[in-house]
Amino acid sequence: MRRQNVRTLSLVVVTFTYLLVGAAVFDHFESTTEENRYYLIDKVRDLMVDKYNISKLEYDFIEQVIIERRQYRGDNQWKFQGALYFVTVVVAMIGYGHSTPSTVPGKAFCIIYAGFGIPLGMVMFQSIGERLNKFISVVIKKVKRFLGCGNTEATEVNQLMVTGTLSAVVMTTGAAVFSKYEGWSYLDSFYYCFITLTTIGFGDFVALQKEDALQQPGYVVLSLIFILFGLTVVAASINLLVLRFMTINSEDARAGDLEMQAANQSVVTQDGELMAVNGKLLSANYGGGTMLHTPITTSVLSVTTVCSCTCFPKHSHYSKSPDTRNRSPSRISTLLVDPQAMLNCGHSKSSLPYDVIDNFFWNKRASI
């Protein structure tokens, strides 16, 4: 349990540290460029207002028209091909934002559709990812057997290496294809593939947005296959990582349970008798002394007190024959403070630790 808590706390600290480092790096790389871009846009706006003698309100209106036109640069976004691309992006939780419903019925249907479609898509990708991992494990076993390896089992590390390599192949191949069709640089294309398959979906690069791109069925099908197959491969890799982490947690939990079982192999009765969990008597009280029936570590019999006097019972070993009776837990005595001894040492009755026990138990102990 302690190891699990340490791991969880470490993950939280590492995650927040990772976020802080990422923010600092992006601040260093992007903040200056952003300021320069805003400065340039303001200069161009002032130049256009002066050159064409338009008011600030008219410029804002033209700017809004251009922004609204931007999301329809691919044309026919809500025809069947564009709508199919949109719902794929919705169910896959990519969310480019390249097109959004503008009518009230469209927004309402999008909420309902996504509410059912997203869980369905998650289950589908997870299921296909599991089947893909199973297929990869079979292939790994056959390859190892063919190569004559001593251990032919497909370990999680082997599967992670294969799925990771397959993910890299999908991204690099997709980057080459989109670089050709969209006219992007290879780095921008790879950036688009990574942002898409990790479902980040910034929307700064979106496929099928060129003029008449949605009118090319082959390219539309290729883009959809890339998204669905790529997400399946990534889901397989993530599934392996999650299973590995869960295995580590289950191993730690099992170790913690074994430690708890080992620590709770004996209980103390109300007579001060030490008993096993099966009811067998391990230590009994005989006339003020304690006889051990089984070997017990000294840590079990050691008692700590804040009192500096000698009012705690002293454990002595008697040579009487072991008592092998099975008894249920009942009373406490020798492993706790003796009330009469504490009274003889000057303690008041109210300060005794037995004030949580009923008067009957106190009177019974006082009369002994």
Secondary structure, DSSP 8 states (H G I E B T S, - for coil): -HHHHHHHHHHHHHHHHHHHHHHHHHHHHHHHHHHHHHHHHHHHHHHHHHHHT--HHHHHHHHHHHHHHHTTTTS-TTSHHHHHHHHHHHHTT----SS---SHHHHHHHHHHHHHHHHHHHHHHHHHHHHHHHHHHHHHHHHHHHHT-S-----HHHHHHHHHHHHHHHHHHHHHHHHHHH---HHHHHHHHHHHHTT---SSS-SS-STTGGG-HHHHHHHHHHHHHHHHHHHHHHHHHHHHHHHHHHHHHHHHHHHHHHHTSEEE-TTS-EEETTSBEEEEEETTEEEESS---HHHH----S--SS-S-------S-----B-------TTS--HHHHHHTT--GGGSGGGGS-HHHHHHHHT-
